[in-house]
């Protein structure tokens, strides 16, 4: 098992979002946790959807990148994971990002136990199929 350490000092919260107030970012602590557990700590987690960061998306990403650099989390830098889940997927936003050349490194369903039976994710093949519809090739979708 590999772990990404949350940038927020209290982990993932939904109400309020964990970085709606950036004073809750703990870059030093997060970098230290990754450094302390090199065998399983592989990087920094930051959720960039509106519910998690409010209007702080760009700054939260900047802090996360600096934190990753501090603990040498990955030679490639930032990895974008779709992390679909209940309300984290917006076709218009994804189209705009892909139009700007920002393609997902990882396509994941982010299925978890708090989801009800009526959720938009369904399963990983359904999530992958959405990216075929958005114009990625089968090879790109499977690789991600």
N, C-alpha and C positions, 0 to 999 in steps of 0.2 A: 504494500500500500504506500502511495506517495501522497504528500500533503502540501497544500497551498495555505499559507498563514494569512488570515484576514488582516488587512491594513488597519481596520478599526479596532480600538483597544478592547471592545466588548464583543467582537465577532459580528455576525450577521443579525441585523434587526429589521423588522418590517414596519414598526410604528413606534417611534420615528425611524426613518431610514438611518443606517449606521453612520453615514457621512453627510447627512443633511447639514450638520455642523462639523466643520473640519477640525475643531478642537478635539474631536474624538479619534482623529487619526493618530496612530502610534507607530511612526516609521522606524524609530530606533528599536522599540520592543519587537516589532514584527521581524526586522532584519536579524535581531539577536536570536529569536526563536528558530529561524531558518538556519542560521549559522550553528546553533547549538545541536541541531538534529540533522546534520548533513545527509544521513542515510535515508531519511524520509522527507525532510523539508526541502521542497524543490522550488518554491517561489512564493510570490505575494498575490493574494486574491483581493480584487476590488470589483464590486458590482457597480456598473456604470449606468444602470437604468434610473429613471427619474425618481422612482419611489425610494431608492437607496441613497442617492446623492443630491436630490433636489437640483439646484442650479450649479452645483459644484463639480460637474462631470469632468471638465478639462483639468481643473486643479487636482482633483482626486487621482486622475490618471497620471499627472506629472509627479505627484507624491509617490504613487505606486512604482513608477519607473525608477525614480531616485532610490527608493527603498530596495528594489530588486538589484540595482547596480551596487548598492552598499553590501549586499550579501552574495553577489555574483550568482544570481538565480538562474540565468540562462544566457548563453552566448548570442542568441538571436534577439534578445530583448523582449518586446511585448508579444504575447501570444493572445490572440482573440479567440475565445470560446463562445459559441452561440448561446449556450446555457438557456435554452428555450423556456422551460418551466411554464407556469401558468400565464403570466402576462408580460414576458420579457421579449416577445417576438413581434415586430411590427414590419410588415412587408414593405411599406413605403420607406422606412428608415433603412432597412437592409438593402433595398434597391439603390438608394442614394449612396450608401457606404460602398457597395460594390461598384457603382458607377465612378467613384473616386479611387478605385483600385484597392479598397480594403476588403480583402476576402477572408473568410473564417479559416483559422488554422485548425480549429477543432469544431466539429458539428456534434453537439451533445443534446440529449433530450432534457437533462436535468430533472428527470422524474424523481420524486421523493414522496415520502409517506403522507405529507399534509395535503396532497392533491386529491381532490374529489374524483369521482368516476366520470364526471362531465368536464374534462379539461381539453385544451386544444392540442396538447402534445401527442397523445395517444401512445406512441412508442417511437423508438429510434428510426425504424424504416420510414415512418410517416414524416418525421422531422427531416430526414435525408431527402425525401422526395420533394419537399418544399424548395430545396436548393436546386434540384433539377429544374423545377418550374421557374426559378429565378435566373436560370441560364448557366449554371455550372455544369460541366460535363460529368458523366458517370464516374470517370477516373478521379476527377477533383473531389467529388462528393465522398467516394469511398476512401480516398487518402485522408480526408479530414475527419 
